[in-house]
Amino acid sequence: MSQMIKRGKEIIRICPSNKQKIECSTNDGRSWSTRYLSSACGDFTELTDNGKEILGVTSKGLYYSTSEGRSWSKRS
């Protein structure tokens, strides 16, 4: 897994300066917008795309997003 994934025309990454923030870019990484920011999931360490959802490994466990990283739910 990595800290950055490509999904469609977007790049989605864990913010380098704040691990509780997910950012996205639609211009090949020239600029970044906040997609998600919360301490609820803990610090993100890795992201992967399985085709249906984005998986995020965090300091609080495994989370998944079906909304391109806008919201996250804990995987039981």
PDB file with SEQRES, HELIX, SHEET and CRYST1 records, atoms N, CA, C and O in Angstrom:
SEQRES   1 A   76  MET SER GLN MET ILE LYS ARG GLY LYS GLU ILE ILE ARG          
SEQRES   2 A   76  ILE CYS PRO SER ASN LYS GLN LYS ILE GLU CYS SER THR          
SEQRES   3 A   76  ASN ASP GLY ARG SER TRP SER THR ARG TYR LEU SER SER          
SEQRES   4 A   76  ALA CYS GLY ASP PHE THR GLU LEU THR ASP ASN GLY LYS          
SEQRES   5 A   76  GLU ILE LEU GLY VAL THR SER LYS GLY LEU TYR TYR SER          
SEQRES   6 A   76  THR SER GLU GLY ARG SER TRP SER LYS ARG SER                  
SHEET    1 AA1 4 MET A   4  ARG A   7  0                                        
SHEET    2 AA1 4 GLU A  10  ILE A  14 -1                                        
SHEET    3 AA1 4 LYS A  21  SER A  25 -1                                        
SHEET    4 AA1 4 SER A  33  LEU A  37 -1                                        
SHEET    1 AA2 4 PHE A  44  ASP A  49  0                                        
SHEET    2 AA2 4 ILE A  54  THR A  58 -1                                        
SHEET    3 AA2 4 GLY A  61  SER A  65 -1                                        
SHEET    4 AA2 4 SER A  73  LYS A  74 -1                                        
CRYST1    1.000    1.000    1.000  90.00  90.00  90.00 P 1           1          
ATOM      1  N   MET A   1       0.854  -1.183   0.000  1.00  0.00           N  
ATOM      2  CA  MET A   1       0.000   0.000   0.000  1.00  0.00           C  
ATOM      3  C   MET A   1       0.890   1.234   0.000  1.00  0.00           C  
ATOM      4  O   MET A   1       2.104   1.156   0.191  1.00  0.00           O  
ATOM      5  N   SER A   2       0.244   2.373  -0.222  1.00  0.00           N  
ATOM      6  CA  SER A   2       1.026   3.604  -0.288  1.00  0.00           C  
ATOM      7  C   SER A   2       0.278   4.750   0.385  1.00  0.00           C  
ATOM      8  O   SER A   2      -0.809   4.566   0.932  1.00  0.00           O  
ATOM      9  N   GLN A   3       0.872   5.917   0.334  1.00  0.00           N  
ATOM     10  CA  GLN A   3       0.244   7.102   0.901  1.00  0.00           C  
ATOM     11  C   GLN A   3      -0.447   7.926  -0.177  1.00  0.00           C  
ATOM     12  O   GLN A   3      -0.988   8.994   0.110  1.00  0.00           O  
ATOM     13  N   MET A   4      -0.433   7.431  -1.427  1.00  0.00           N  
ATOM     14  CA  MET A   4      -1.040   8.151  -2.540  1.00  0.00           C  
ATOM     15  C   MET A   4      -1.597   7.135  -3.541  1.00  0.00           C  
ATOM     16  O   MET A   4      -0.931   6.155  -3.873  1.00  0.00           O  
ATOM     17  N   ILE A   5      -2.826   7.377  -4.020  1.00  0.00           N  
ATOM     18  CA  ILE A   5      -3.418   6.489  -5.014  1.00  0.00           C  
ATOM     19  C   ILE A   5      -4.012   7.315  -6.151  1.00  0.00           C  
ATOM     20  O   ILE A   5      -4.360   8.481  -5.968  1.00  0.00           O  
ATOM     21  N   LYS A   6      -4.122   6.706  -7.310  1.00  0.00           N  
ATOM     22  CA  LYS A   6      -4.788   7.339  -8.452  1.00  0.00           C  
ATOM     23  C   LYS A   6      -6.142   6.671  -8.586  1.00  0.00           C  
ATOM     24  O   LYS A   6      -6.238   5.444  -8.607  1.00  0.00           O  
ATOM     25  N   ARG A   7      -7.188   7.477  -8.675  1.00  0.00           N  
ATOM     26  CA  ARG A   7      -8.548   6.955  -8.789  1.00  0.00           C  
ATOM     27  C   ARG A   7      -9.254   7.789  -9.847  1.00  0.00           C  
ATOM     28  O   ARG A   7      -9.602   8.944  -9.603  1.00  0.00           O  
ATOM     29  N   GLY A   8      -9.464   7.205 -11.023  1.00  0.00           N  
ATOM     30  CA  GLY A   8     -10.048   7.957 -12.120  1.00  0.00           C  
ATOM     31  C   GLY A   8      -9.110   9.079 -12.532  1.00  0.00           C  
ATOM     32  O   GLY A   8      -7.934   8.847 -12.813  1.00  0.00           O  
ATOM     33  N   LYS A   9      -9.639  10.297 -12.566  1.00  0.00           N  
ATOM     34  CA  LYS A   9      -8.822  11.459 -12.941  1.00  0.00           C  
ATOM     35  C   LYS A   9      -8.232  12.170 -11.745  1.00  0.00           C  
ATOM     36  O   LYS A   9      -7.628  13.234 -11.885  1.00  0.00           O  
ATOM     37  N   GLU A  10      -8.402  11.585 -10.559  1.00  0.00           N  
ATOM     38  CA  GLU A  10      -7.914  12.213  -9.330  1.00  0.00           C  
ATOM     39  C   GLU A  10      -6.734  11.459  -8.732  1.00  0.00           C  
ATOM     40  O   GLU A  10      -6.590  10.250  -8.913  1.00  0.00           O  
ATOM     41  N   ILE A  11      -5.899  12.195  -8.023  1.00  0.00           N  
ATOM     42  CA  ILE A  11      -4.899  11.618  -7.148  1.00  0.00           C  
ATOM     43  C   ILE A  11      -5.378  11.901  -5.729  1.00  0.00           C  
ATOM     44  O   ILE A  11      -5.730  13.034  -5.399  1.00  0.00           O  
ATOM     45  N   ILE A  12      -5.388  10.877  -4.900  1.00  0.00           N  
ATOM     46  CA  ILE A  12      -5.816  11.009  -3.508  1.00  0.00           C  
ATOM     47  C   ILE A  12      -4.634  10.613  -2.635  1.00  0.00           C  
ATOM     48  O   ILE A  12      -4.002   9.581  -2.863  1.00  0.00           O  
ATOM     49  N   ARG A  13      -4.337  11.446  -1.627  1.00  0.00           N  
ATOM     50  CA  ARG A  13      -3.180  11.162  -0.781  1.00  0.00           C  
ATOM     51  C   ARG A  13      -3.449  11.500   0.678  1.00  0.00           C  
ATOM     52  O   ARG A  13      -4.384  12.224   1.018  1.00  0.00           O  
ATOM     53  N   ILE A  14      -2.587  10.944   1.524  1.00  0.00           N  
ATOM     54  CA  ILE A  14      -2.528  11.342   2.923  1.00  0.00           C  
ATOM     55  C   ILE A  14      -1.673  12.608   2.960  1.00  0.00           C  
ATOM     56  O   ILE A  14      -0.575  12.629   2.404  1.00  0.00           O  
ATOM     57  N   CYS A  15      -2.162  13.649   3.601  1.00  0.00           N  
ATOM     58  CA  CYS A  15      -1.425  14.907   3.671  1.00  0.00           C  
ATOM     59  C   CYS A  15      -0.076  14.675   4.377  1.00  0.00           C  
ATOM     60  O   CYS A  15      -0.043  14.099   5.465  1.00  0.00           O  
ATOM     61  N   PRO A  16       1.021  15.114   3.771  1.00  0.00           N  
ATOM     62  CA  PRO A  16       2.338  14.902   4.388  1.00  0.00           C  
ATOM     63  C   PRO A  16       2.514  15.605   5.741  1.00  0.00           C  
ATOM     64  O   PRO A  16       3.270  15.125   6.585  1.00  0.00           O  
ATOM     65  N   SER A  17       1.835  16.724   5.957  1.00  0.00           N  
ATOM     66  CA  SER A  17       2.028  17.489   7.192  1.00  0.00           C  
ATOM     67  C   SER A  17       0.962  17.228   8.253  1.00  0.00           C  
ATOM     68  O   SER A  17       1.118  17.661   9.394  1.00  0.00           O  
ATOM     69  N   ASN A  18      -0.128  16.522   7.897  1.00  0.00           N  
ATOM     70  CA  ASN A  18      -1.195  16.215   8.846  1.00  0.00           C  
ATOM     71  C   ASN A  18      -1.794  14.867   8.465  1.00  0.00           C  
ATOM     72  O   ASN A  18      -2.586  14.787   7.526  1.00  0.00           O  
ATOM     73  N   LYS A  19      -1.433  13.826   9.170  1.00  0.00           N  
ATOM     74  CA  LYS A  19      -1.843  12.454   8.824  1.00  0.00           C  
ATOM     75  C   LYS A  19      -3.328  12.184   9.061  1.00  0.00           C  
ATOM     76  O   LYS A  19      -3.809  11.096   8.744  1.00  0.00           O  
ATOM     77  N   GLN A  20      -4.067  13.156   9.613  1.00  0.00           N  
ATOM     78  CA  GLN A  20      -5.514  13.008   9.786  1.00  0.00           C  
ATOM     79  C   GLN A  20      -6.279  13.626   8.614  1.00  0.00           C  
ATOM     80  O   GLN A  20      -7.509  13.672   8.618  1.00  0.00           O  
ATOM     81  N   LYS A  21      -5.545  14.094   7.627  1.00  0.00           N  
ATOM     82  CA  LYS A  21      -6.146  14.776   6.471  1.00  0.00           C  
ATOM     83  C   LYS A  21      -5.915  13.982   5.194  1.00  0.00           C  
ATOM     84  O   LYS A  21      -4.809  13.512   4.929  1.00  0.00           O  
ATOM     85  N   ILE A  22      -6.993  13.839   4.396  1.00  0.00           N  
ATOM     86  CA  ILE A  22      -6.909  13.244   3.068  1.00  0.00           C  
ATOM     87  C   ILE A  22      -7.092  14.380   2.060  1.00  0.00           C  
ATOM     88  O   ILE A  22      -8.014  15.187   2.184  1.00  0.00           O  
ATOM     89  N   GLU A  23      -6.212  14.433   1.070  1.00  0.00           N  
ATOM     90  CA  GLU A  23      -6.261  15.486   0.057  1.00  0.00           C  
ATOM     91  C   GLU A  23      -6.454  14.869  -1.324  1.00  0.00           C  
ATOM     92  O   GLU A  23      -6.197  13.684  -1.536  1.00  0.00           O  
ATOM     93  N   CYS A  24      -6.918  15.709  -2.268  1.00  0.00           N  
ATOM     94  CA  CYS A  24      -7.081  15.238  -3.641  1.00  0.00           C  
ATOM     95  C   CYS A  24      -6.577  16.305  -4.604  1.00  0.00           C  
ATOM     96  O   CYS A  24      -6.549  17.496  -4.296  1.00  0.00           O  
ATOM     97  N   SER A  25      -6.182  15.833  -5.778  1.00  0.00           N  
ATOM     98  CA  SER A  25      -5.708  16.712  -6.839  1.00  0.00           C  
ATOM     99  C   SER A  25      -6.320  16.253  -8.155  1.00  0.00           C  
ATOM    100  O   SER A  25      -6.381  15.058  -8.442  1.00  0.00           O  
ATOM    101  N   THR A  26      -6.771  17.214  -8.948  1.00  0.00           N  
ATOM    102  CA  THR A  26      -7.303  16.904 -10.276  1.00  0.00           C  
ATOM    103  C   THR A  26      -6.384  17.437 -11.370  1.00  0.00           C  
ATOM    104  O   THR A  26      -6.730  17.396 -12.551  1.00  0.00           O  
ATOM    105  N   ASN A  27      -5.202  17.942 -10.976  1.00  0.00           N  
ATOM    106  CA  ASN A  27      -4.263  18.491 -11.958  1.00  0.00           C  
ATOM    107  C   ASN A  27      -2.875  17.877 -11.796  1.00  0.00           C  
ATOM    108  O   ASN A  27      -1.859  18.572 -11.825  1.00  0.00           O  
ATOM    109  N   ASP A  28      -2.862  16.561 -11.624  1.00  0.00           N  
ATOM    110  CA  ASP A  28      -1.614  15.792 -11.526  1.00  0.00           C  
ATOM    111  C   ASP A  28      -0.709  16.231 -10.382  1.00  0.00           C  
ATOM    112  O   ASP A  28       0.513  16.150 -10.497  1.00  0.00           O  
ATOM    113  N   GLY A  29      -1.295  16.697  -9.273  1.00  0.00           N  
ATOM    114  CA  GLY A  29      -0.523  17.026  -8.081  1.00  0.00           C  
ATOM    115  C   GLY A  29       0.031  18.437  -8.027  1.00  0.00           C  
ATOM    116  O   GLY A  29       0.812  18.757  -7.130  1.00  0.00           O  
ATOM    117  N   ARG A  30      -0.355  19.286  -8.967  1.00  0.00           N  
ATOM    118  CA  ARG A  30       0.145  20.672  -8.921  1.00  0.00           C  
ATOM    119  C   ARG A  30      -0.498  21.454  -7.775  1.00  0.00           C  
ATOM    120  O   ARG A  30       0.129  22.346  -7.204  1.00  0.00           O  
ATOM    121  N   SER A  31      -1.737  21.127  -7.440  1.00  0.00           N  
ATOM    122  CA  SER A  31      -2.400  21.741  -6.284  1.00  0.00           C  
ATOM    123  C   SER A  31      -3.262  20.680  -5.607  1.00  0.00           C  
ATOM    124  O   SER A  31      -3.688  19.713  -6.239  1.00  0.00           O  
ATOM    125  N   TRP A  32      -3.512  20.876  -4.311  1.00  0.00           N  
ATOM    126  CA  TRP A  32      -4.231  19.899  -3.494  1.00  0.00           C  
ATOM    127  C   TRP A  32      -5.380  20.564  -2.749  1.00  0.00           C  
ATOM    128  O   TRP A  32      -5.258  21.698  -2.287  1.00  0.00           O  
ATOM    129  N   SER A  33      -6.499  19.850  -2.636  1.00  0.00           N  
ATOM    130  CA  SER A  33      -7.670  20.302  -1.873  1.00  0.00           C  
ATOM    131  C   SER A  33      -7.944  19.296  -0.764  1.00  0.00           C  
ATOM    132  O   SER A  33      -7.715  18.097  -0.930  1.00  0.00           O  
ATOM    133  N   THR A  34      -8.433  19.790   0.366  1.00  0.00           N  
ATOM    134  CA  THR A  34      -8.786  18.894   1.468  1.00  0.00           C  
ATOM    135  C   THR A  34     -10.045  18.125   1.105  1.00  0.00           C  
ATOM    136  O   THR A  34     -11.058  18.717   0.732  1.00  0.00           O  
ATOM    137  N   ARG A  35      -9.979  16.824   1.215  1.00  0.00           N  
ATOM    138  CA  ARG A  35     -11.123  15.950   0.956  1.00  0.00           C  
ATOM    139  C   ARG A  35     -11.745  15.495   2.278  1.00  0.00           C  
ATOM    140  O   ARG A  35     -12.963  15.344   2.371  1.00  0.00           O  
ATOM    141  N   TYR A  36     -10.914  15.278   3.298  1.00  0.00           N  
ATOM    142  CA  TYR A  36     -11.374  14.789   4.597  1.00  0.00           C  
ATOM    143  C   TYR A  36     -10.397  15.266   5.664  1.00  0.00           C  
ATOM    144  O   TYR A  36      -9.182  15.217   5.467  1.00  0.00           O  
ATOM    145  N   LEU A  37     -10.924  15.727   6.790  1.00  0.00           N  
ATOM    146  CA  LEU A  37     -10.079  16.136   7.915  1.00  0.00           C  
ATOM    147  C   LEU A  37     -10.825  15.867   9.211  1.00  0.00           C  
ATOM    148  O   LEU A  37     -11.825  16.519   9.511  1.00  0.00           O  
ATOM    149  N   SER A  38     -10.328  14.897   9.980  1.00  0.00           N  
ATOM    150  CA  SER A  38     -10.937  14.560  11.257  1.00  0.00           C  
ATOM    151  C   SER A  38      -9.984  13.671  12.045  1.00  0.00           C  
ATOM    152  O   SER A  38      -9.188  12.929  11.470  1.00  0.00           O  
ATOM    153  N   SER A  39     -10.077  13.755  13.348  1.00  0.00           N  
ATOM    154  CA  SER A  39      -9.279  12.873  14.198  1.00  0.00           C  
ATOM    155  C   SER A  39     -10.018  11.568  14.481  1.00  0.00           C  
ATOM    156  O   SER A  39      -9.467  10.686  15.141  1.00  0.00           O  
ATOM    157  N   ALA A  40     -11.260  11.423  13.996  1.00  0.00           N  
ATOM    158  CA  ALA A  40     -12.088  10.251  14.299  1.00  0.00           C  
ATOM    159  C   ALA A  40     -11.437   8.937  13.863  1.00  0.00           C  
ATOM    160  O   ALA A  40     -11.586   7.925  14.548  1.00  0.00           O  
ATOM    161  N   CYS A  41     -10.731   8.933  12.754  1.00  0.00           N  
ATOM    162  CA  CYS A  41     -10.085   7.707  12.248  1.00  0.00           C  
ATOM    163  C   CYS A  41      -8.666   7.539  12.777  1.00  0.00           C  
ATOM    164  O   CYS A  41      -8.058   6.488  12.577  1.00  0.00           O  
ATOM    165  N   GLY A  42      -8.139   8.535  13.434  1.00  0.00           N  
ATOM    166  CA  GLY A  42      -6.747   8.502  13.852  1.00  0.00           C  
ATOM    167  C   GLY A  42      -5.850   8.986  12.723  1.00  0.00           C  
ATOM    168  O   GLY A  42      -6.312   9.670  11.811  1.00  0.00           O  
ATOM    169  N   ASP A  43      -4.587   8.639  12.780  1.00  0.00           N  
ATOM    170  CA  ASP A  43      -3.624   9.025  11.751  1.00  0.00           C  
ATOM    171  C   ASP A  43      -3.614   7.980  10.642  1.00  0.00           C  
ATOM    172  O   ASP A  43      -3.442   6.790  10.902  1.00  0.00           O  
ATOM    173  N   PHE A  44      -3.799   8.429   9.411  1.00  0.00           N  
ATOM    174  CA  PHE A  44      -3.705   7.530   8.257  1.00  0.00           C  
ATOM    175  C   PHE A  44      -2.235   7.202   8.005  1.00  0.00           C  
ATOM    176  O   PHE A  44      -1.371   8.074   8.102  1.00  0.00           O  
ATOM    177  N   THR A  45      -1.959   5.933   7.680  1.00  0.00           N  
ATOM    178  CA  THR A  45      -0.594   5.521   7.355  1.00  0.00           C  
ATOM    179  C   THR A  45      -0.487   4.966   5.941  1.00  0.00           C  
ATOM    180  O   THR A  45       0.557   5.098   5.301  1.00  0.00           O  
ATOM    181  N   GLU A  46      -1.568   4.339   5.441  1.00  0.00           N  
ATOM    182  CA  GLU A  46      -1.532   3.750   4.105  1.00  0.00           C  
ATOM    183  C   GLU A  46      -2.907   3.827   3.457  1.00  0.00           C  
ATOM    184  O   GLU A  46      -3.932   3.798   4.138  1.00  0.00           O  
ATOM    185  N   LEU A  47      -2.913   3.926   2.115  1.00  0.00           N  
ATOM    186  CA  LEU A  47      -4.144   3.906   1.322  1.00  0.00           C  
ATOM    187  C   LEU A  47      -4.012   2.868   0.218  1.00  0.00           C  
ATOM    188  O   LEU A  47      -2.919   2.633  -0.297  1.00  0.00           O  
ATOM    189  N   THR A  48      -5.124   2.251  -0.140  1.00  0.00           N  
ATOM    190  CA  THR A  48      -5.171   1.376  -1.310  1.00  0.00           C  
ATOM    191  C   THR A  48      -6.570   1.441  -1.912  1.00  0.00           C  
ATOM    192  O   THR A  48      -7.543   1.742  -1.220  1.00  0.00           O  
ATOM    193  N   ASP A  49      -6.655   1.160  -3.182  1.00  0.00           N  
ATOM    194  CA  ASP A  49      -7.924   1.176  -3.919  1.00  0.00           C  
ATOM    195  C   ASP A  49      -8.189  -0.238  -4.405  1.00  0.00           C  
ATOM    196  O   ASP A  49      -7.393  -0.793  -5.162  1.00  0.00           O  
ATOM    197  N   ASN A  50      -9.301  -0.829  -3.977  1.00  0.00           N  
ATOM    198  CA  ASN A  50      -9.610  -2.185  -4.427  1.00  0.00           C  
ATOM    199  C   ASN A  50     -10.625  -2.196  -5.572  1.00  0.00           C  
ATOM    200  O   ASN A  50     -11.141  -3.253  -5.937  1.00  0.00           O  
ATOM    201  N   GLY A  51     -10.911  -1.019  -6.136  1.00  0.00           N  
ATOM    202  CA  GLY A  51     -11.840  -0.938  -7.244  1.00  0.00           C  
ATOM    203  C   GLY A  51     -13.251  -0.554  -6.820  1.00  0.00           C  
ATOM    204  O   GLY A  51     -13.955   0.128  -7.564  1.00  0.00           O  
ATOM    205  N   LYS A  52     -13.670  -0.982  -5.641  1.00  0.00           N  
ATOM    206  CA  LYS A  52     -15.000  -0.653  -5.123  1.00  0.00           C  
ATOM    207  C   LYS A  52     -14.944   0.421  -4.056  1.00  0.00           C  
ATOM    208  O   LYS A  52     -15.876   1.209  -3.900  1.00  0.00           O  
ATOM    209  N   GLU A  53     -13.834   0.444  -3.319  1.00  0.00           N  
ATOM    210  CA  GLU A  53     -13.698   1.358  -2.194  1.00  0.00           C  
ATOM    211  C   GLU A  53     -12.222   1.671  -1.968  1.00  0.00           C  
ATOM    212  O   GLU A  53     -11.334   0.982  -2.469  1.00  0.00           O  
ATOM    213  N   ILE A  54     -11.993   2.721  -1.206  1.00  0.00           N  
ATOM    214  CA  ILE A  54     -10.631   3.054  -0.790  1.00  0.00           C  
ATOM    215  C   ILE A  54     -10.465   2.510   0.627  1.00  0.00           C  
ATOM    216  O   ILE A  54     -11.324   2.715   1.485  1.00  0.00           O  
ATOM    217  N   LEU A  55      -9.372   1.829   0.860  1.00  0.00           N  
ATOM    218  CA  LEU A  55      -9.058   1.321   2.190  1.00  0.00           C  
ATOM    219  C   LEU A  55      -7.967   2.178   2.798  1.00  0.00           C  
ATOM    220  O   LEU A  55      -7.007   2.555   2.126  1.00  0.00           O  
ATOM    221  N   GLY A  56      -8.123   2.481   4.070  1.00  0.00           N  
ATOM    222  CA  GLY A  56      -7.126   3.268   4.785  1.00  0.00           C  
ATOM    223  C   GLY A  56      -6.713   2.574   6.064  1.00  0.00           C  
ATOM    224  O   GLY A  56      -7.556   2.253   6.901  1.00  0.00           O  
ATOM    225  N   VAL A  57      -5.419   2.340   6.220  1.00  0.00           N  
ATOM    226  CA  VAL A  57      -4.881   1.817   7.471  1.00  0.00           C  
ATOM    227  C   VAL A  57      -4.567   3.034   8.332  1.00  0.00           C  
ATOM    228  O   VAL A  57      -3.881   3.957   7.893  1.00  0.00           O  
ATOM    229  N   THR A  58      -5.075   3.026   9.558  1.00  0.00           N  
ATOM    230  CA  THR A  58      -4.877   4.157  10.457  1.00  0.00           C  
ATOM    231  C   THR A  58      -4.378   3.677  11.815  1.00  0.00           C  
ATOM    232  O   THR A  58      -4.274   2.477  12.069  1.00  0.00           O  
ATOM    233  N   SER A  59      -4.078   4.626  12.666  1.00  0.00           N  
ATOM    234  CA  SER A  59      -3.647   4.298  14.027  1.00  0.00           C  
ATOM    235  C   SER A  59      -4.788   3.703  14.848  1.00  0.00           C  
ATOM    236  O   SER A  59      -4.550   3.188  15.941  1.00  0.00           O  
ATOM    237  N   LYS A  60      -6.029   3.762  14.344  1.00  0.00           N  
ATOM    238  CA  LYS A  60      -7.188   3.197  15.043  1.00  0.00           C  
ATOM    239  C   LYS A  60      -7.760   1.972  14.342  1.00  0.00           C  
ATOM    240  O   LYS A  60      -8.808   1.471  14.750  1.00  0.00           O  
ATOM    241  N   GLY A  61      -7.096   1.476  13.293  1.00  0.00           N  
ATOM    242  CA  GLY A  61      -7.572   0.271  12.618  1.00  0.00           C  
ATOM    243  C   GLY A  61      -7.733   0.458  11.119  1.00  0.00           C  
ATOM    244  O   GLY A  61      -7.160   1.374  10.528  1.00  0.00           O  
ATOM    245  N   LEU A  62      -8.522  -0.425  10.511  1.00  0.00           N  
ATOM    246  CA  LEU A  62      -8.765  -0.401   9.077  1.00  0.00           C  
ATOM    247  C   LEU A  62     -10.085   0.304   8.792  1.00  0.00           C  
ATOM    248  O   LEU A  62     -11.122  -0.053   9.351  1.00  0.00           O  
ATOM    249  N   TYR A  63     -10.039   1.303   7.921  1.00  0.00           N  
ATOM    250  CA  TYR A  63     -11.229   2.067   7.541  1.00  0.00           C  
ATOM    251  C   TYR A  63     -11.436   1.952   6.036  1.00  0.00           C  
ATOM    252  O   TYR A  63     -10.497   1.679   5.288  1.00  0.00           O  
ATOM    253  N   TYR A  64     -12.680   2.164   5.599  1.00  0.00           N  
ATOM    254  CA  TYR A  64     -12.982   2.145   4.175  1.00  0.00           C  
ATOM    255  C   TYR A  64     -13.860   3.331   3.801  1.00  0.00           C  
ATOM    256  O   TYR A  64     -14.606   3.861   4.625  1.00  0.00           O  
ATOM    257  N   SER A  65     -13.754   3.734   2.533  1.00  0.00           N  
ATOM    258  CA  SER A  65     -14.554   4.836   2.017  1.00  0.00           C  
ATOM    259  C   SER A  65     -15.143   4.435   0.676  1.00  0.00           C  
ATOM    260  O   SER A  65     -14.432   3.949  -0.204  1.00  0.00           O  
ATOM    261  N   THR A  66     -16.442   4.640   0.525  1.00  0.00           N  
ATOM    262  CA  THR A  66     -17.115   4.422  -0.759  1.00  0.00           C  
ATOM    263  C   THR A  66     -17.480   5.763  -1.393  1.00  0.00           C  
ATOM    264  O   THR A  66     -18.234   5.819  -2.364  1.00  0.00           O  
ATOM    265  N   SER A  67     -16.930   6.850  -0.824  1.00  0.00           N  
ATOM    266  CA  SER A  67     -17.245   8.200  -1.302  1.00  0.00           C  
ATOM    267  C   SER A  67     -15.973   8.939  -1.733  1.00  0.00           C  
ATOM    268  O   SER A  67     -15.845  10.147  -1.532  1.00  0.00           O  
ATOM    269  N   GLU A  68     -15.051   8.203  -2.320  1.00  0.00           N  
ATOM    270  CA  GLU A  68     -13.792   8.800  -2.803  1.00  0.00           C  
ATOM    271  C   GLU A  68     -12.989   9.470  -1.684  1.00  0.00           C  
ATOM    272  O   GLU A  68     -12.231  10.404  -1.945  1.00  0.00           O  
ATOM    273  N   GLY A  69     -13.148   9.005  -0.447  1.00  0.00           N  
ATOM    274  CA  GLY A  69     -12.384   9.535   0.673  1.00  0.00           C  
ATOM    275  C   GLY A  69     -13.046  10.686   1.408  1.00  0.00           C  
ATOM    276  O   GLY A  69     -12.420  11.301   2.271  1.00  0.00           O  
ATOM    277  N   ARG A  70     -14.300  10.992   1.086  1.00  0.00           N  
ATOM    278  CA  ARG A  70     -15.004  12.087   1.765  1.00  0.00           C  
ATOM    279  C   ARG A  70     -15.495  11.687   3.155  1.00  0.00           C  
ATOM    280  O   ARG A  70     -15.586  12.527   4.050  1.00  0.00           O  
ATOM    281  N   SER A  71     -15.810  10.408   3.334  1.00  0.00           N  
ATOM    282  CA  SER A  71     -16.219   9.891   4.645  1.00  0.00           C  
ATOM    283  C   SER A  71     -15.643   8.480   4.797  1.00  0.00           C  
ATOM    284  O   SER A  71     -15.378   7.789   3.814  1.00  0.00           O  
ATOM    285  N   TRP A  72     -15.460   8.077   6.048  1.00  0.00           N  
ATOM    286  CA  TRP A  72     -14.798   6.811   6.345  1.00  0.00           C  
ATOM    287  C   TRP A  72     -15.588   6.034   7.400  1.00  0.00           C  
ATOM    288  O   TRP A  72     -16.172   6.620   8.313  1.00  0.00           O  
ATOM    289  N   SER A  73     -15.595   4.712   7.260  1.00  0.00           N  
ATOM    290  CA  SER A  73     -16.230   3.817   8.236  1.00  0.00           C  
ATOM    291  C   SER A  73     -15.229   2.760   8.652  1.00  0.00           C  
ATOM    292  O   SER A  73     -14.398   2.324   7.855  1.00  0.00           O  
ATOM    293  N   LYS A  74     -15.316   2.353   9.903  1.00  0.00           N  
ATOM    294  CA  LYS A  74     -14.382   1.334  10.418  1.00  0.00           C  
ATOM    295  C   LYS A  74     -14.804  -0.039   9.898  1.00  0.00           C  
ATOM    296  O   LYS A  74     -15.981  -0.397   9.937  1.00  0.00           O  
ATOM    297  N   ARG A  75     -13.834  -0.792   9.415  1.00  0.00           N  
ATOM    298  CA  ARG A  75     -14.077  -2.158   8.963  1.00  0.00           C  
ATOM    299  C   ARG A  75     -14.001  -3.071  10.168  1.00  0.00           C  
ATOM    300  O   ARG A  75     -13.009  -3.066  10.897  1.00  0.00           O  
ATOM    301  N   SER A  76     -15.067  -3.872  10.385  1.00  0.00           N  
ATOM    302  CA  SER A  76     -15.063  -4.750  11.559  1.00  0.00           C  
ATOM    303  C   SER A  76     -14.392  -6.056  11.262  1.00  0.00           C  
ATOM    304  O   SER A  76     -14.300  -6.916  12.138  1.00  0.00           O  
TER     305      SER A  76                                                      
END                                                                             
